[in-house]
Amino acid sequence: MRRTRPVSDTRLVLTNPFAIPGASTSASLTFYHRVRTENTYDGAVLEISTDGGSTWNDAGANITMGGYNGTISSSFSNPLAGRPAWTGNVPAGNGFAQVVVNLLPYAGQNVQFRYRLGSDTSVGATGVWTDDYVLTYDPCGAPTGVNLSDLSSTSTNAGNGWLIAVAVLALVAGVSAWGWRRSTN
């Protein structure tokens, strides 16, 4: 006999949108998570919004690594019922599983993310941990007309010279990164 408990719909939401430049040649979201839920009855999904959070769409079609591993049952009132999700034990052992999401389809748009955990009215499990969110994009494509031999530093301190060269290389390559760290027990 299944014990009745309250249904839950827990959400971890990025409140401020990030712009993915229209000229991006690559863009991705990477994070790590561990799922310990009742297999097929409870689970988690990643959703994305391009309209300031008014509407949310499942990001599953753009997950290129660590995608969903099951479908949430339509029984017992889970708010994610019938949807593909991470459910059961992900990864199977200890540790965390990496997830990579292709964001290039959202180039030229502002995006927000929402990690969502839904549970049903019966058996419970430990839950979900999620951590180390990083958004990266290359807004400029491959640099053109730049030779590394043309980069120099007039600093007499080698440490400062390398720092300047690294900063210049980061600007020339047009690579940006964003990090978000959140743990939930």
C-alpha positions in Angstrom: 0.0 0.0 0.0 1.3 3.4 -1.0 1.4 6.1 1.7 -0.1 9.5 0.8 2.1 12.6 1.1 1.9 16.1 -0.3 2.7 16.7 -4.0 5.7 19.0 -4.5 7.0 21.1 -7.4 10.3 22.6 -6.3 12.1 25.1 -8.6 15.6 26.5 -8.6 15.3 29.6 -10.9 17.9 31.9 -12.4 16.2 35.2 -11.7 18.2 37.4 -14.1 18.4 36.5 -17.8 21.6 36.1 -19.7 22.0 37.3 -23.3 23.5 34.8 -25.8 25.0 37.1 -28.5 23.5 36.7 -32.0 27.0 36.2 -33.5 27.8 33.3 -31.2 29.3 30.3 -32.9 29.0 28.1 -29.8 27.0 28.4 -26.6 26.4 25.9 -23.8 25.3 25.4 -20.2 27.1 22.9 -18.2 26.3 21.7 -14.7 26.5 18.7 -12.4 23.7 17.0 -10.4 22.8 13.9 -8.4 19.3 12.5 -8.5 17.9 10.2 -5.8 14.2 9.9 -6.4 11.5 7.2 -6.6 12.1 5.8 -10.1 9.5 7.0 -12.7 7.3 8.5 -10.0 9.5 11.5 -9.0 12.1 13.3 -11.0 13.7 16.5 -12.3 13.8 18.5 -15.5 15.6 21.6 -16.9 13.5 24.3 -18.4 14.4 27.5 -20.3 12.6 30.8 -20.8 13.3 33.4 -23.5 10.5 35.8 -22.4 11.6 36.8 -18.9 10.0 33.8 -17.2 6.5 34.2 -18.5 6.7 30.8 -20.3 9.0 27.9 -19.8 10.0 25.1 -22.3 11.7 21.8 -21.6 15.4 22.0 -22.5 15.7 18.2 -23.0 15.9 18.4 -26.8 19.1 20.5 -26.5 20.8 18.3 -23.9 23.9 16.9 -25.6 25.4 15.0 -22.6 23.7 13.5 -19.5 20.2 13.6 -20.9 17.0 12.4 -19.3 16.8 8.8 -18.4 13.1 8.1 -18.0 9.5 9.4 -18.1 7.5 10.4 -15.1 4.4 8.3 -14.4 1.0 9.9 -15.0 -0.2 8.2 -11.8 -0.2 9.9 -8.3 -0.4 13.5 -9.4 3.3 14.5 -10.0 3.3 18.0 -11.6 5.8 16.6 -14.2 3.6 13.6 -15.1 4.1 12.2 -18.6 7.4 14.2 -19.2 10.9 12.9 -19.9 13.0 13.6 -16.8 16.0 12.5 -14.7 14.5 9.9 -12.3 15.7 7.2 -10.0 19.4 7.2 -9.3 21.6 9.5 -11.5 24.4 8.6 -11.6 24.0 5.0 -10.5 26.9 5.2 -8.0 28.2 8.0 -5.8 29.2 11.3 -7.2 27.6 13.7 -9.6 26.7 13.4 -13.3 27.6 16.1 -15.8 25.0 17.7 -18.0 25.7 19.8 -21.1 23.0 21.8 -22.9 23.5 23.3 -26.4 22.3 26.9 -26.3 23.2 27.9 -29.8 19.5 27.8 -30.9 19.0 30.7 -28.5 21.6 33.0 -30.0 20.4 36.6 -30.1 18.0 36.0 -27.1 18.0 36.5 -23.4 17.7 33.1 -21.5 16.7 32.0 -18.0 17.0 28.5 -16.6 14.9 26.6 -14.1 15.8 23.3 -12.6 12.6 21.7 -11.4 11.9 18.7 -9.1 8.4 17.1 -9.1 7.2 14.5 -6.6 4.0 12.5 -6.4 1.7 11.7 -3.5 3.4 8.5 -2.4 6.8 7.1 -1.5 9.6 9.6 -1.0 13.4 9.5 -1.6 16.4 11.7 -0.7 16.0 14.3 -3.5 18.3 16.2 -5.9 21.6 18.0 -5.6 22.7 20.4 -8.3 25.9 22.4 -8.5 28.5 24.2 -10.6 26.5 25.9 -13.3 28.6 27.4 -16.1 27.3 29.3 -19.2 29.9 29.7 -21.9 29.7 31.2 -25.4 31.9 32.3 -28.2 30.3 35.5 -29.4 32.9 36.4 -32.1 33.7 33.2 -33.9 37.3 32.4 -34.7 39.6 35.4 -34.5 40.8 36.6 -37.9 43.9 38.6 -38.7 45.6 38.1 -35.3 49.0 36.5 -34.9 50.1 35.4 -31.5 53.6 36.7 -32.3 52.1 40.2 -32.6 51.1 40.2 -28.9 53.7 41.6 -26.6 54.1 43.2 -23.2 56.2 46.2 -22.3 56.2 45.1 -18.6 59.5 44.3 -17.0 57.7 41.9 -14.6 57.2 38.5 -16.3 54.2 37.8 -14.1 52.4 40.9 -15.2 53.4 40.3 -18.8 51.7 36.9 -18.8 48.7 38.3 -17.1 48.3 41.0 -19.8 48.9 38.4 -22.6 46.2 36.1 -21.1 43.8 39.0 -20.8 44.4 40.0 -24.4 44.0 36.4 -25.6 40.7 36.1 -23.8 39.5 39.4 -25.4 40.7 38.4 -28.8 39.1 34.9 -28.7 35.8 36.5 -27.5 35.2 33.8 -25.0 32.9 34.6 -22.1 31.9 32.5 -19.1 29.4 32.7 -16.4 29.2 30.7 -13.2 26.4 29.9 -10.8 26.8 27.7 -7.9 23.9 26.3 -5.8 23.5 23.3 -3.6 20.2 22.0 -2.4 19.8 19.2 0.2 
